[in-house]
Amino acid sequence: MSERHMKLGAFLMAGGHHIAAWRHPDAHAPAGSDIDHFIHLARVAERGKFDMIFIEDAAAIRERNPDLASQAARSTAFEPLSLLAAIAVNTSHVGLVATASTSYTEPYGLARSFAALDQLSGGRAGWNLVTSASELEAENFAASGLRPHSQRYERAEEFADAALALWDSVEEDAYFPDGGETFADRSKLHAVHRHGKHFSVDGILESQRSPQGRPIMVQAGASDVGKDLAARTANVVFAASQTKAEAQAYYADVKSRLGKYGRSHDDLKVMPGISPIVGATEEEAKAKYRALQELIPDAVGVALLASYLSIRDLSAYPLDGPLPDMPPTNLIQSRQQLIVDLGKREVLSIRELARHFAGARGHWQVAGTPAQIADAMEDRFLDGAADGFNVMAPLFPSGLEDFVTLVVPELQRRGLFREEYEGRTLRANLGVSPPAKS
C-alpha cells in the first residue's frame, strides 16, 4: 500500500476531449453552452473526491477555416471564470482552476477576479497561467501580432510577480477587525508598487485575503523558461508525456529546479494528462476507442495536427506519407517536438499521426479495464513520473462517470487515492505548503 496519495484533476471540455466526441451517439452536442452539463460534471468529480476541475481557454475560434471549425465542435465555450463562479455555488470541496492569459489581461484585474472566485468558493480557486501561443488569439488582441516566445515569458514572469504581490497586499483579518471602530486595520494592508517593463501596479486588492493564503498557481510550461517559472511560482504543473520515460524525465527536471527557489519536492505537484477509456473487458474498451476514431474526418484531424505543429497547412503532403521536417516555431514548441518524436518512434503516416493525436492532443491515452488503467497509473505514480493525473475523458459525461464509478474505487482499494477530502480548500487537499509572501 502506498503511503502517499495521487492527486486527480478532471479536465472538462464540453462534449469530451476527443475531437469527434460531439458526433458520438452518447454525446450531449450542445454541451459547451449548457451550464447544467458542467455542474453535473463538477459534481461527478466531487463525488469521486477529485482535487480539482480544470477549464482551459483560448480567446479565439480555434480553427481558421470555418468549415473545419464547424466539424470540430471546439468553438463554443463559456468564459472560464464565469463558468466556475456558477459551479462554485453548486459544489463544496472540489477545486476550481481556470485558465487566464498573461498576454491579454492585466495583473490587477486578474488578481481581483481570482480573489473573488476564491472567496465565493471558500478557498478553492486556482489560476492556470498561460502565455497564449495562438496567432488567432493575437489577432483578436494585439495589433502587433503574436509576441516571440521569450517576450511572452518575460511578460508572464512580471505578471505572475505582480499578481502574487496583490494577493499578499492584504493580510488575514485586515478588513472588519473584531471589536474595532474602523473598516480596516491599516497595519495589515500593504500597497503594491511595481513599475516594470510591461506593467505598472499601485494599489491594494479590495478583497479579503484568500481563505487558502493565495489562489493555487497552475502551469503547463515545457520549455526551459516555462519549467523555471513553474518551479518558482506554481503549485501544480500539467504535462503531456507519451511514454513513461518522457514523463520521468520531465518530472525529474522540474523537481530538480525547486531547490534554487527555496522550495521542497512536495511544493509542486506534477500531474500529466491521461485520457482513459474504461471497459468491462479490454476488448470492450478498445472497441469504444475504435468507435470514436471512426468519427474523425481526415480534414479535421489533419487541421488539428497542423495547429499543434504550429504550421498553417499540411495539405501539400500525402496523407499516407511521413511527416515532413518541421521548421522552428515561435508557438507551442514542446508540443511540436512531442508530435515529431511520436511520428518517428511509431513510424506513423500523417493520417495515422493525425488520428492518434485527435484523441487527446498529445496526452497519454489508455484503454482497458479498471484494473488495467489503475495498473498503468500506479506504475507511473510510484516510479517517479507523476504526483497524480489530469483526467481527460474522451467523451462526456459517460467517460468521467465511468472513471469515477469504476477506476476511482480500484485506486482507493490499493491505497493510492483518498477516501475523503482532507480539508475544505484546494491547497489543503493538494497538500502544498502555505504561501511564502512575494
SELUM-535256 format. One record per residue: z, y, x of N, C-alpha, C in turn. Coordinates in steps of 0.02 Angstrom, whole numbers, padded with zeros to 5 digits, always signed. Layout:
BEGIN
ZYXZYXZYX
...
***
This chain:
BEGIN
+00000-00060+00042+00000+00000+00000+00000+00063+00044
-00042+00111+00026-00047+00172+00065+00013+00217+00052
+00037+00252+00104+00092+00299+00096+00068+00368+00075
+00003+00380+00081-00025+00444+00060-00073+00432+00002
-00079+00482-00041-00122+00478-00099-00185+00519-00087
-00241+00492-00108-00303+00531-00104-00303+00585-00157
-00340+00638-00143-00348+00693-00190-00416+00685-00226
-00418+00704-00289-00479+00696-00327-00497+00761-00363
-00560+00781-00356-00587+00836-00394-00642+00810-00439
-00650+00841-00496-00705+00825-00542-00754+00883-00540
-00812+00871-00511-00864+00922-00505-00904+00920-00570
-00895+00971-00612-00927+00973-00677-00994+01009-00673
-01044+00980-00705-01110+01011-00706-01146+00992-00771
-01134+01029-00823-01168+01021-00887-01177+00947-00905
-01240+00923-00908-01252+00855-00930-01241+00802-00878
-01235+00821-00815-01225+00773-00761-01256+00795-00697
-01238+00762-00642-01264+00781-00576-01333+00754-00563
-01352+00701-00595-01420+00676-00587-01469+00726-00617
-01523+00740-00580-01569+00792-00602-01600+00778-00670
-01605+00714-00689-01635+00695-00753-01583+00675-00804
-01519+00691-00793-01466+00669-00838-01479+00691-00910
-01505+00751-00919-01514+00778-00986-01565+00737-01026
-01608+00698-00993-01657+00657-01028-01629+00591-01053
-01570+00572-01028-01541+00508-01044-01521+00506-01119
-01530+00449-01152-01511+00446-01224-01438+00459-01238
-01394+00448-01188-01323+00461-01199-01302+00532-01180
-01349+00573-01158-01332+00640-01135-01321+00687-01194
-01282+00739-01181-01273+00794-01228-01317+00851-01203
-01377+00855-01228-01428+00900-01199-01405+00973-01194
-01374+01002-01245-01353+01073-01239-01286+01083-01205
-01267+01037-01161-01201+01038-01130-01186+01104-01095
-01236+01133-01062-01225+01193-01022-01200+01253-01062
-01210+01252-01127-01188+01309-01168-01138+01287-01222
-01105+01232-01211-01057+01205-01261-00987+01205-01230
-00945+01253-01250-00879+01258-01222-00836+01197-01238
-00845+01168-01298-00806+01110-01316-00821+01051-01269
-00883+01046-01246-00902+00994-01199-00862+01001-01134
-00857+01061-01108-00821+01071-01045-00746+01062-01054
-00719+01084-01110-00648+01073-01123-00633+00998-01126
-00677+00960-01157-00668+00888-01160-00668+00858-01090
-00716+00878-01048-00720+00851-00979-00656+00869-00940
-00632+00930-00948-00571+00951-00913-00511+00909-00935
-00508+00895-00999-00452+00854-01024-00457+00782-01001
-00518+00757-00995-00528+00689-00967-00503+00687-00895
-00522+00739-00856-00499+00742-00786-00423+00748-00782
-00394+00786-00827-00321+00793-00827-00287+00728-00848
-00317+00692-00895-00291+00627-00913-00292+00579-00854
-00342+00586-00811-00348+00545-00751-00307+00571-00693
-00267+00624-00703-00223+00653-00652-00262+00682-00593
-00323+00705-00606-00362+00738-00553-00326+00800-00530
-00335+00815-00466-00307+00877-00438-00340+00938-00467
-00406+00935-00476-00443+00995-00495-00508+00977-00529
-00533+01025-00567-00603+01026-00586-00637+01081-00547
-00701+01074-00535-00737+01119-00492-00802+01139-00526
-00814+01205-00528-00875+01232-00559-00914+01269-00505
-00975+01247-00491-01017+01282-00443-01054+01339-00478
-01090+01378-00440-01126+01435-00469-01183+01457-00425
-01235+01480-00457-01290+01515-00423-01314+01568-00471
-01315+01629-00450-01331+01685-00493-01406+01695-00498
-01441+01642-00518-01513+01645-00525-01537+01581-00558
-01595+01583-00590-01629+01522-00610-01644+01482-00547
-01635+01417-00548-01636+01376-00487-01706+01356-00464
-01755+01366-00506-01823+01343-00488-01872+01400-00500
-01910+01417-00449-01958+01473-00454-02012+01459-00506
-02034+01396-00510-02086+01377-00558-02054+01365-00626
-02069+01406-00678-02035+01399-00742-02049+01333-00776
-02107+01302-00764-02122+01237-00795-02075+01184-00767
-02063+01186-00702-02018+01137-00671-01946+01151-00691
-01928+01215-00695-01860+01232-00716-01844+01205-00785
-01893+01206-00830-01882+01181-00897-01873+01106-00899
-01899+01070-00849-01892+00998-00846-01827+00977-00810
-01802+01019-00766-01744+01001-00727-01679+01011-00765
-01678+01056-00815-01619+01070-00856-01558+01089-00815
-01567+01130-00764-01510+01155-00724-01509+01231-00727
-01537+01259-00781-01546+01331-00782-01498+01367-00828
-01463+01332-00873-01416+01365-00918-01345+01345-00898
-01302+01395-00892-01234+01381-00871-01190+01441-00887
-01126+01427-00899-01077+01480-00907-01060+01510-00838
-01043+01573-00837-01015+01603-00777-00948+01569-00765
-00934+01545-00703-00877+01500-00692-00809+01528-00710
-00793+01590-00691-00727+01616-00705-00714+01623-00780
-00765+01643-00816-00758+01648-00889-00746+01580-00920
-00784+01531-00896-00776+01462-00921-00706+01435-00906
-00682+01446-00844-00617+01418-00826-00560+01454-00861
-00569+01517-00880-00517+01551-00919-00508+01517-00987
-00564+01496-01016-00560+01461-01080-00528+01392-01071
-00546+01358-01017-00517+01292-01003-00443+01297-00987
-00423+01352-00955-00352+01360-00935-00305+01354-00993
-00323+01382-01050-00278+01381-01108-00284+01317-01148
-00326+01271-01125-00334+01206-01158-00312+01148-01113
-00282+01164-01056-00256+01114-01010-00189+01138-00983
-00154+01095-00947-00088+01114-00923-00075+01099-00849
-00112+01054-00818-00098+01034-00750-00157+01035-00702
-00216+01019-00726-00273+01012-00681-00292+01079-00651
-00308+01079-00586-00328+01140-00552-00397+01164-00575
-00409+01229-00566-00469+01261-00592-00502+01300-00536
-00556+01272-00508-00589+01301-00450-00658+01327-00470
-00670+01390-00454-00734+01422-00470-00768+01446-00407
-00833+01442-00407-00873+01468-00352-00886+01542-00362
-00880+01581-00308-00899+01651-00310-00926+01670-00241
-00978+01710-00241-01013+01726-00179-00986+01788-00145
-00981+01784-00078-00962+01842-00040-01021+01889-00028
-01081+01866-00044-01141+01908-00033-01154+01956-00091
-01131+01938-00151-01150+01977-00210-01090+02000-00251
-01030+02001-00220-00971+02028-00253-00933+02071-00202
-00878+02102-00225-00836+02143-00182-00765+02115-00182
-00729+02122-00126-00664+02090-00120-00614+02108-00175
-00608+02173-00192-00557+02191-00240-00570+02160-00309
-00633+02165-00331-00650+02136-00396-00639+02061-00398
-00658+02027-00345-00650+01955-00344-00576+01936-00341
-00537+01969-00298-00466+01954-00293-00431+01966-00360
-00451+02018-00394-00421+02034-00459-00437+01980-00511
-00500+01957-00513-00521+01907-00561-00485+01840-00550
-00481+01819-00486-00447+01755-00473-00372+01761-00483
-00343+01820-00471-00272+01829-00485-00259+01822-00560
-00305+01848-00600-00298+01842-00673-00302+01770-00695
-00351+01733-00669-00356+01662-00686-00294+01624-00665
-00267+01642-00607-00207+01608-00583-00148+01621-00629
-00141+01683-00653-00086+01699-00698-00096+01664-00766
-00157+01664-00791-00171+01632-00856-00156+01558-00854
-00167+01526-00797-00160+01454-00792-00093+01431-00764
-00050+01478-00746+00014+01459-00718+00010+01434-00646
-00039+01460-00608-00043+01442-00537-00091+01385-00523
-00147+01383-00558-00194+01326-00548-00263+01349-00524
-00270+01411-00503-00336+01437-00486-00355+01423-00413
-00419+01415-00401-00446+01409-00334-00513+01442-00328
-00526+01471-00270-00590+01505-00257-00631+01465-00208
-00690+01443-00229-00738+01412-00184-00782+01466-00154
-00769+01482-00092-00805+01536-00058-00874+01510-00036
-00927+01544-00058-00995+01530-00034-01027+01594-00011
-01076+01587+00034-01112+01646+00058-01179+01655+00023
-01201+01605-00016-01264+01606-00054-01325+01607-00008
-01359+01549-00005-01416+01542+00039-01482+01540+00002
-01482+01561-00061-01543+01556-00102-01581+01623-00103
-01645+01619-00089-01688+01678-00094-01691+01703-00166
-01688+01656-00214-01691+01675-00285-01631+01718-00304
-01572+01703-00277-01514+01745-00291-01522+01813-00258
-01545+01813-00196-01553+01876-00160-01600+01923-00197
-01651+01895-00229-01699+01936-00265-01667+01970-00326
-01612+01943-00350-01577+01973-00407-01527+02027-00386
-01508+02029-00321-01454+02074-00300-01472+02119-00241
-01506+02092-00191-01513+02128-00128-01585+02152-00119
-01593+02217-00119-01660+02245-00111-01689+02227-00043
-01646+02215+00006-01668+02199+00074-01681+02125+00084
-01671+02084+00031-01684+02013+00037-01624+01974+00064
-01634+01910+00074-01580+01866+00097-01560+01883+00168
-01495+01892+00179-01470+01907+00246-01475+01846+00291
-01483+01854+00356-01481+01797+00402-01414+01760+00398
-01415+01697+00417-01356+01654+00413-01296+01686+00448
-01306+01712+00508-01250+01741+00546-01221+01802+00511
-01263+01842+00481-01239+01901+00446-01201+01882+00382
-01225+01830+00348-01190+01808+00287-01119+01786+00304
-01111+01750+00360-01044+01726+00377-01001+01782+00407
-01031+01830+00441-00993+01888+00464-00963+01925+00405
-01004+01934+00353-00981+01966+00292-00927+01924+00257
-00937+01858+00257-00889+01813+00225-00821+01815+00259
-00820+01818+00325-00757+01823+00363-00719+01885+00342
-00754+01941+00340-00721+02004+00323-00698+02004+00250
-00739+01974+00207-00724+01970+00135-00661+01928+00125
-00658+01869+00156-00601+01824+00148-00536+01858+00170
-00538+01892+00227-00479+01926+00252-00455+01980+00203
-00502+02016+00173-00484+02069+00126-00453+02039+00062
-00483+01985+00037-00457+01954-00023-00387+01925-00012
-00377+01892+00045-00311+01865+00060-00259+01920+00066
-00278+01976+00098-00232+02032+00104-00214+02061+00036
-00262+02065-00009-00249+02091-00076-00200+02045-00113
-00210+01980-00109-00163+01935-00142-00093+01940-00112
-00089+01958-00048-00024+01966-00016+00005+02036-00024
-00031+02081-00056-00007+02150-00063+00051+02156-00112
+00062+02104-00150+00116+02103-00200+00162+02045-00185
+00225+02058-00173+00274+02005-00162+00299+01978-00229
+00333+01922-00226+00363+01893-00286+00414+01941-00316
+00413+01948-00382+00459+01991-00418+00452+02065-00400
+00393+02085-00379+00381+02156-00363+00380+02198-00426
+00353+02170-00480+00349+02206-00543+00405+02184-00590
+00431+02230-00629+00483+02217-00678+00544+02184-00646
+00573+02213-00594+00632+02182-00563+00689+02178-00613
+00725+02123-00611+00779+02111-00659+00832+02166-00655
+00847+02194-00711+00900+02243-00714+00883+02311-00685
+00821+02319-00663+00802+02382-00632+00782+02435-00683
+00778+02496-00659+00759+02551-00703+00688+02575-00689
+00653+02541-00644+00584+02560-00628+00537+02502-00642
+00475+02521-00649+00423+02471-00664+00412+02423-00606
+00420+02447-00545+00406+02406-00486+00456+02421-00431
+00466+02371-00389+00506+02379-00328+00457+02397-00273
+00457+02460-00253+00408+02485-00205+00412+02450-00138
+00470+02423-00122+00477+02389-00057+00439+02323-00056
+00419+02299-00114+00384+02235-00119+00309+02244-00132
+00286+02305-00128+00214+02320-00136+00187+02347-00070
+00131+02319-00047+00105+02336+00019+00031+02353+00015
+00017+02417+00019-00052+02438+00012-00096+02408+00067
-00156+02389+00048-00205+02362+00095-00249+02419+00120
-00257+02424+00184-00302+02474+00214-00349+02438+00262
-00406+02421+00237-00456+02384+00278-00522+02420+00274
-00546+02440+00332-00610+02475+00336-00652+02439+00389
-00697+02397+00365-00737+02357+00410-00810+02375+00406
-00850+02332+00435-00922+02343+00436-00952+02338+00366
-00924+02293+00325-00954+02279+00260-00914+02305+00201
-00847+02314+00208-00805+02331+00151-00751+02382+00170
-00734+02423+00122-00675+02466+00127-00630+02451+00068
-00567+02437+00083-00518+02422+00030-00456+02462+00044
-00436+02503-00004-00374+02542+00000-00338+02534-00067
-00286+02495-00067-00250+02489-00130-00205+02428-00133
-00177+02419-00193-00132+02364-00208-00159+02327-00269
-00155+02262-00268-00179+02224-00326-00132+02235-00385
-00160+02254-00442-00118+02268-00501-00106+02203-00540
-00073+02156-00506-00059+02091-00535+00007+02065-00506
+00042+02025-00544+00099+01989-00515+00074+01945-00458
+00118+01927-00412+00099+01880-00360+00084+01812-00390
+00037+01778-00360+00017+01712-00383+00077+01665-00390
+00080+01626-00444+00133+01576-00450+00132+01524-00394
+00075+01518-00360+00071+01471-00303+00065+01507-00236
+00086+01571-00235+00082+01611-00174+00016+01646-00168
-00038+01608-00168-00107+01633-00172-00148+01581-00209
-00203+01601-00240-00250+01550-00263-00273+01507-00204
-00288+01445-00219-00312+01398-00168-00381+01420-00143
-00393+01412-00078-00457+01429-00048-00496+01364-00035
-00559+01364-00058-00602+01305-00052-00667+01327-00018
-00694+01285+00026-00758+01299+00057-00798+01235+00068
-00861+01245+00085-00905+01187+00096-00950+01198+00157
-00928+01238+00204-00969+01253+00262-00977+01193+00307
-01038+01184+00332-01052+01128+00378-01079+01152+00445
-01097+01216+00451-01117+01244+00515-01054+01257+00556
-01062+01271+00621-01004+01285+00663-00964+01344+00636
-00998+01398+00618-00963+01457+00594-00930+01442+00526
-00963+01400+00485-00934+01382+00421-00872+01339+00429
-00874+01292+00475-00815+01249+00487-00758+01289+00517
-00773+01337+00559-00720+01380+00586-00687+01422+00531
-00728+01449+00485-00700+01488+00430-00656+01443+00386
-00678+01382+00374-00638+01335+00334-00572+01319+00369
-00576+01306+00435-00515+01288+00472-00465+01346+00473
-00489+01407+00471-00444+01465+00473-00416+01483+00405
-00455+01475+00351-00434+01503+00287-00429+01454+00229
-00462+01396+00232-00469+01353+00173-00411+01304+00167
-00398+01284+00105-00351+01229+00090-00388+01165+00075
-00450+01171+00051-00493+01114+00034-00562+01128+00060
-00595+01077+00088-00664+01085+00106-00703+01027+00076
-00758+01044+00041-00804+00994+00013-00858+00980+00065
-00881+00919+00066-00931+00900+00116-00981+00851+00086
-01039+00847+00116-01091+00799+00097-01103+00753+00156
-01090+00689+00148-01100+00641+00202-01130+00577+00172
-01185+00555+00200-01217+00494+00177-01181+00432+00203
-01166+00431+00267-01137+00371+00297-01064+00382+00314
-01029+00328+00324-00959+00332+00344-00952+00367+00412
-00997+00351+00458-00994+00381+00524-01003+00457+00520
-01049+00480+00478-01058+00552+00468-00995+00583+00440
-00964+00550+00391-00904+00576+00360-00847+00579+00411
-00840+00528+00452-00787+00527+00503-00797+00583+00554
-00859+00594+00575-00873+00645+00624-00857+00715+00596
-00876+00727+00533-00861+00792+00502-00786+00801+00495
-00752+00750+00472-00679+00752+00462-00643+00769+00528
-00661+00733+00580-00629+00743+00645-00643+00813+00672
-00704+00837+00663-00724+00903+00688-00683+00958+00654
-00682+00957+00587-00646+01010+00551-00571+01008+00565
-00543+00948+00566-00471+00942+00578-00453+00966+00649
-00499+00954+00697-00484+00973+00767-00482+01049+00775
-00510+01086+00729-00512+01159+00734-00449+01193+00707
-00407+01156+00671-00349+01186+00638-00298+01213+00687
-00288+01179+00742-00236+01197+00789-00243+01267+00817
-00304+01289+00830-00312+01355+00860-00295+01411+00810
-00287+01393+00746-00265+01443+00697-00193+01431+00675
-00157+01390+00712-00087+01377+00698-00075+01336+00636
-00123+01295+00618-00118+01256+00557-00112+01181+00574
-00082+01144+00527-00072+01072+00539-00126+01031+00505
-00128+00967+00523-00179+00920+00498-00182+00919+00422
-00124+00922+00389-00121+00915+00316-00132+00980+00279
-00140+01036+00315-00150+01100+00282-00220+01106+00252
-00266+01063+00272-00335+01066+00247-00354+00996+00223
-00374+00991+00160-00395+00927+00132-00472+00923+00132
-00498+00871+00164-00570+00860+00167-00589+00813+00110
-00632+00837+00065-00650+00799+00005-00725+00794-00002
-00756+00742+00028-00828+00734+00021-00848+00718-00051
-00910+00733-00068-00935+00716-00134-00951+00642-00140
-00937+00614-00199-00957+00545-00215-00985+00544-00285
-01043+00511-00293-01074+00504-00359-01069+00431-00379
-01019+00414-00421-01007+00344-00438-01041+00324-00504
-01070+00265-00504-01097+00235-00565-01059+00170-00575
-01019+00167-00629-00973+00111-00640-01003+00063-00691
-00999-00002-00675-01021-00054-00721-00971-00111-00723
-00973-00150-00777-00930-00208-00781-00948-00258-00727
-01012-00260-00709-01036-00301-00654-01077-00256-00607
-01090-00280-00547-01131-00242-00500-01201-00232-00528
-01229-00283-00559-01296-00278-00586-01299-00227-00643
-01247-00225-00685-01246-00175-00739-01245-00104-00710
-01206-00093-00658-01204-00027-00626-01272-00009-00597
-01303-00056-00563-01369-00042-00533-01422-00031-00587
-01415-00065-00644-01462-00054-00699-01453+00017-00727
-01391+00042-00731-01379+00111-00753-01413+00160-00705
-01407+00146-00640-01438+00189-00590-01514+00189-00597
-01543+00129-00605-01616+00125-00612-01640+00162-00674
-01602+00158-00728-01622+00192-00790-01625+00267-00781
-01578+00295-00743-01580+00366-00728-01639+00383-00682
-01650+00342-00632-01703+00356-00584-01772+00356-00618
-01781+00314-00667-01845+00310-00702-01860+00373-00743
-01810+00414-00754-01819+00475-00794-01841+00535-00752
-01847+00528-00686-01862+00585-00643-01938+00596-00639
-01963+00653-00663-02033+00670-00650-02042+00683-00575
-02095+00657-00545-02105+00666-00473-02104+00740-00454
-02136+00782-00495-02140+00853-00478-02071+00886-00474
-02026+00865-00519-01959+00893-00520-01919+00870-00459
-01923+00804-00444-01888+00778-00387-01911+00809-00322
-01977+00816-00314-02004+00845-00252-01986+00919-00247
-01986+00955-00303-01967+01026-00301-01894+01035-00281
-01851+00991-00307-01780+00994-00289-01772+00980-00214
-01807+00929-00191-01804+00912-00120-01826+00971-00077
-01881+01002-00095-01907+01059-00057-01856+01116-00055
-01822+01127-00111-01774+01183-00113-01716+01171-00065
-01693+01109-00058-01639+01095-00012-01663+01088+00060
-01728+01077+00069-01756+01079+00136-01770+01151+00158
-01762+01197+00109-01771+01269+00122-01844+01286+00138
-01890+01251+00103-01961+01269+00107-01987+01278+00037
-02041+01314+00031-02067+01331-00035-02102+01272-00069
-02137+01229-00030-02182+01181-00061-02193+01121-00017
-02197+01062-00048-02215+01000-00012-02280+00971-00037
-02314+01006-00082-02372+00978-00116-02431+00966-00069
-02431+00996-00010-02487+00986+00037-02482+00918+00072
-02426+00883+00063-02416+00820+00099-02418+00762+00049
-02444+00704+00069-02447+00646+00024-02377+00621+00005
-02367+00609-00060-02301+00588-00083-02279+00522-00052
-02326+00479-00037-02308+00415-00009-02309+00414+00067
-02315+00472+00097-02311+00479+00169-02243+00503+00191
-02231+00507+00256-02166+00528+00281-02156+00604+00275
-02094+00624+00278-02078+00695+00278-02104+00727+00342
-02139+00783+00337-02163+00816+00399-02105+00848+00437
-02119+00869+00498-02068+00906+00536-02050+00969+00500
-01986+00984+00498-01961+01043+00462-01952+01102+00510
-01974+01162+00489-01961+01221+00531-01888+01241+00526
-01861+01277+00576-01793+01303+00572-01784+01346+00509
-01724+01345+00480-01713+01381+00419-01655+01430+00424
-01659+01483+00384-01605+01531+00377-01562+01514+00316
-01580+01460+00281-01547+01444+00218-01494+01390+00229
-01498+01333+00194-01445+01282+00197-01460+01236+00255
-01438+01254+00314-01456+01219+00375-01430+01148+00377
-01367+01137+00358-01337+01071+00362-01370+01022+00314
-01387+01046+00254-01418+01001+00205-01489+00982+00225
-01525+01029+00256-01591+01012+00281-01587+00956+00332
-01539+00960+00378-01532+00909+00430-01511+00842+00399
-01467+00844+00348-01447+00782+00314-01507+00746+00285
-01552+00784+00253-01611+00754+00222-01658+00725+00274
-01670+00762+00327-01713+00739+00381-01685+00674+00411
-01620+00673+00424-01589+00614+00453-01594+00554+00406
-01583+00565+00341-01587+00512+00292-01657+00482+00289
-01708+00525+00288-01777+00501+00285-01795+00459+00345
-01773+00480+00404-01788+00442+00465-01749+00376+00467
-01685+00379+00448-01643+00320+00453-01666+00265+00405
-01684+00285+00344-01704+00236+00294-01780+00226+00290
-01817+00262+00331-01891+00259+00332-01918+00270+00261
-01902+00328+00232-01920+00343+00164-01980+00390+00161
-02023+00378+00112-02078+00425+00098-02050+00486+00064
-02092+00537+00056-02071+00598+00020-02050+00580-00051
-02089+00537-00085-02072+00517-00154-02004+00481-00156
-01994+00434-00110-01932+00396-00109-01872+00441-00091
-01883+00485-00045-01830+00531-00025-01812+00578-00082
-01863+00603-00117-01851+00648-00174-01812+00613-00229
-01831+00550-00244-01797+00514-00298-01725+00498-00278
-01714+00480-00215-01646+00468-00192-01605+00532-00195
-01632+00586-00172-01597+00650-00168-01581+00678-00237
-01624+00664-00286-01615+00690-00354-01553+00663-00388
-01526+00607-00363-01468+00578-00394-01404+00618-00382
-01395+00644-00321-01333+00680-00306-01342+00733-00253
-01405+00755-00240-01420+00811-00196-01391+00800-00126
-01395+00739-00101-01373+00725-00033-01304+00697-00026
-01267+00693-00081-01199+00665-00079-01201+00589-00083
-01146+00558-00067-01137+00486-00065-01142+00457-00135
-01187+00408-00145-01195+00375-00210-01171+00303-00204
-01129+00282-00253-01102+00214-00254-01109+00186-00324
-01141+00128-00330-01148+00094-00395-01115+00026-00389
-01069+00010-00435-01036-00054-00431-00981-00061-00483
-00941-00112-00476-00884-00123-00520-00828-00075-00501
-00777-00067-00544-00720-00025-00525-00689-00046-00458
-00684-00111-00447-00654-00135-00384-00699-00117-00325
-00764-00125-00333-00810-00109-00278-00809-00035-00261
-00806+00008-00312-00804+00080-00299-00737+00098-00267
-00683+00069-00291-00617+00081-00260-00617+00056-00188
-00648-00002-00175-00653-00027-00106-00686+00023-00060
-00743+00051-00084-00781+00098-00043-00741+00161-00030
-00707+00187-00081-00667+00248-00073-00608+00234-00027
-00575+00177-00036-00517+00160+00005-00537+00155+00078
-00594+00125+00092-00617+00117+00161-00623+00184+00196
-00655+00232+00164-00664+00298+00195-00599+00337+00198
-00558+00329+00146-00495+00366+00143-00447+00343+00198
-00444+00279+00210-00397+00252+00259-00424+00252+00330
-00488+00265+00338-00518+00260+00404-00544+00326+00430
-00508+00380+00415-00522+00445+00446-00587+00478+00425
-00607+00469+00361-00668+00501+00337-00657+00548+00279
-00597+00546+00248-00584+00588+00189-00510+00590+00174
-00488+00646+00144-00422+00651+00114-00425+00639+00039
-00486+00634+00013-00498+00625-00058-00571+00635-00071
-00590+00643-00134-00660+00647-00152-00672+00695-00209
-00730+00727-00207-00754+00768-00262-00801+00725-00303
-00779+00703-00361-00815+00654-00401-00871+00689-00441
-00932+00667-00429-00992+00698-00458-01025+00647-00505
-01001+00643-00566-01029+00595-00614-01103+00609-00626
-01146+00558-00621-01217+00570-00633-01232+00592-00705
-01190+00569-00752-01202+00582-00823-01136+00600-00856
-01135+00655-00893-01076+00675-00931-01088+00668-01005
-01036+00649-01043-00967+00638-01021-00953+00566-00998
-00999+00519-01011-00984+00449-01001-00967+00432-00928
-01000+00463-00880-00987+00446-00810-00916+00463-00789
-00891+00521-00811-00821+00539-00794-00772+00497-00833
-00788+00484-00896-00744+00441-00937-00738+00371-00907
-00794+00343-00884-00792+00277-00853-00749+00278-00790
-00756+00330-00750-00717+00334-00688-00643+00338-00702
-00624+00380-00750-00553+00389-00766-00524+00326-00798
-00562+00294-00841-00537+00235-00877-00535+00173-00834
-00583+00166-00787-00591+00104-00750-00573+00108-00676
-00593+00162-00642-00582+00166-00570-00513+00194-00554
-00491+00246-00589-00425+00275-00575-00369+00224-00580
-00366+00182-00632-00313+00131-00634-00315+00083-00574
-00376+00068-00550-00382+00024-00492-00354+00058-00430
-00368+00123-00422-00341+00160-00365-00264+00164-00370
-00240+00174-00430-00167+00178-00440-00134+00110-00426
-00166+00055-00447-00138-00011-00434-00131-00024-00360
-00176+00005-00320-00174-00004-00247-00127+00046-00213
-00097+00090-00251-00052+00139-00221-00089+00195-00186
-00152+00206-00204-00194+00256-00171-00196+00323-00208
-00173+00324-00271-00178+00384-00311-00117+00391-00355
-00100+00453-00371-00039+00468-00408-00039+00436-00478
+00022+00424-00502+00032+00403-00571+00045+00465-00616
+00078+00515-00587+00093+00577-00623+00084+00636-00575
+00073+00694-00603+00068+00755-00562+00135+00770-00528
+00130+00793-00466+00190+00810-00428+00219+00877-00450
+00178+00923-00473+00201+00989-00491+00156+01020-00544
+00166+01085-00555+00126+01120-00605+00071+01163-00575
+00076+01178-00510+00024+01219-00478-00024+01175-00440
-00083+01202-00428-00134+01166-00389-00109+01155-00317
-00077+01205-00288-00052+01199-00220-00001+01142-00215
+00044+01137-00264+00095+01085-00263+00064+01016-00268
+00014+01008-00310-00017+00943-00319-00060+00923-00259
-00092+00972-00227-00129+00957-00167-00084+00941-00108
-00022+00967-00110+00024+00956-00055+00007+00996+00007
-00017+01057-00002-00032+01100+00055+00023+01153+00061
+00032+01176+00122+00088+01221+00137+00083+01287+00099
+00140+01318+00085+00139+01386+00057+00102+01432+00104
+00069+01483+00078+00028+01526+00121+00069+01569+00168
+00044+01574+00230+00070+01624+00276+00034+01689+00261
+00070+01744+00262+00039+01808+00245-00016+01827+00294
-00069+01857+00267-00126+01877+00309-00109+01938+00349
***
